[in-house]
């Protein structure tokens, strides 16, 4: 009986939320050799969304393991109660290489 209630509840949640989407509108990865290009393209994209907060003021998360370190910076631009953009910049540091990833994620009504 609990499984039936859980299935019905999940079905209702998924159908009621189908009016809103979450999608990456921009995503690009860069090797360590393209740091200058990465920052240029990242700030160009941010300018298009009229988002001018410097990277060092974004929320920062750091993860470390034996040989890997990940630094992630996150910021949001809220358009209204149910629509926002998330800007996510991630730096992956391995023992011999560093990679960067930049994502702009849209959450809200279908365009």
C-alpha positions, -999 to +999 in steps of 0.1 A: +000+000+000+029+024+008+044+018-026+011+027-044+008+059-024+044+067-032+040+061-069+009+082-070+026+110-051+056+109-075+033+109-105+015+140-092+047+158-085+062+151-119+030+161-138+024+192-118+060+204-123+061+198-161+054+234-169+089+243-157+122+233-171+159+231-160+183+233-189+219+243-195+218+272-219+256+274-221+283+249-212+319+248-222+351+231-208+386+244-212+421+229-206+447+247-186+463+261-218+432+282-226+428+301-193+428+335-210+402+324-235+381+309-208+379+341-188+372+362-218+344+339-230+330+335-195+328+373-188+314+378-223+286+354-215+279+370-181+277+404-198+249+390-221+229+382-190+237+416-174+255+398-145+285+418-132+294+402-099+331+393-098+340+356-095+357+360-061+323+371-047+304+340-058+296+312-033+326+289-032+327+251-025+360+232-023+363+195-025+396+176-020+406+140-023+439+122-024+450+134-058+421+157-069+409+192-059+377+207-071+368+244-066+333+254-076+319+289-077+281+294-079+260+325-084+223+331-092+204+358-110+168+357-100+143+370-126+111+363-106+097+338-081+100+309-104+126+319-130+164+322-124+198+317-140+226+298-122+262+305-131+285+276-122+323+278-127+343+247-117+381+242-116+393+205-115+429+201-104+446+168-109+483+161-101+494+170-137+466+190-152+439+215-145+405+218-163+378+244-162+341+242-168+315+270-171+278+264-171+248+287-173+216+269-162+181+282-168+153+273-144+118+284-151+089+284-176+094+270-211+106+297-235 
